Amino acid sequence: MKILALACLSFACATAGAEPQPAAPPPVPARRLPPPKGCVARGTPMFEIAHDHEAGAKLGTSSFRIYASGAWQFDSKNADGHDDEPMRGCFAGADLDAIRADVKVDWKTSTAQVHCMAVSPAFTVYKVNGKIVFTQKLCSGVSLDEASEKARADLEARASTVTRATPAPTACEAKGDAKLVLAHKVDGGAKLPTWTYSIYDNGAWTYTASNAVAQNGCFAGADLEAVKKDLDVPWKTTTAKIHCMAYSAAYTEVVVGGKVVYTQRMCNGLSLDAASEAALTDLEGRAPKAQP
């Protein structure tokens, strides 16, 4: 009986071993990873450059926005208020890394105690994550710290490169002390017009007058080269032993590097050397005509 039981057990084991194995479960499909973060203009731009103007001015406007993903958008309007063709693109790699580093600067500003008085309706607003960090406006007296100014210039340049647009003439801004000032003044309370024409190292110029609207602009190319030569003359003067006795309340001061180098006044007996006189004539000829 014991032998039979063992035989049965052996037979059962053999039979069990011969049974077909259950089908293997189908392989788990490979997990599809989500696509990498795309270059999508979503949320608040991490940086924005908005070229704008005061109400009523007939000037073009534009807005260049960069998003966290590297996406950028450029929209503009012409002077008549009509939309130009929008432009879109994407920064990536080293370019995007540099932009992110630019955006992280402190964006600290300082205000000069003395600044020019010229007025322009155009201005540029810079925003970081939707917050205004700097407004660039002619003669506002507000300037960025060195690191922030470098970042701002880099971002403007990158915007210009990808849109093939001409950036605002930030390099030609009346900053700091003027290289040369022609100041037409009057004695006492004489009721005569006065004006000031200032030229800066970078070619920027401003013109303010008591009887006309302020104007500003920028010398470039051959004009800038000619102006630089004018500014470098010696400004030497001589005094005549004899001079006339007529008098006028109006006079013009020539100020170079903050120092008065010549006062042009009726019958004061002072005269400039030939090169300086030629330079003064040229510079006065470049001054804008007063616009009442």
Beta strands, then each sheet from edge to edge (+ up, - down):
strand 1: 47-53
strand 2: 61-66
strand 3: 71-77
strand 4: 87-90
strand 5: 109-111
strand 6: 122-128
strand 7: 131-137
strand 8: 142-144
strand 9: 180-186
strand 10: 195-199
strand 11: 204-209
strand 12: 212-218
strand 13: 237-239
strand 14: 250-256
strand 15: 259-265
strand 16: 270-272
sheet 1: 4+ 3- 2+ 1- 6+ 7-
sheet 2: 5+ 8-
sheet 3: 12+ 11- 10+ 9- 14+ 15-
sheet 4: 13+ 16-
end
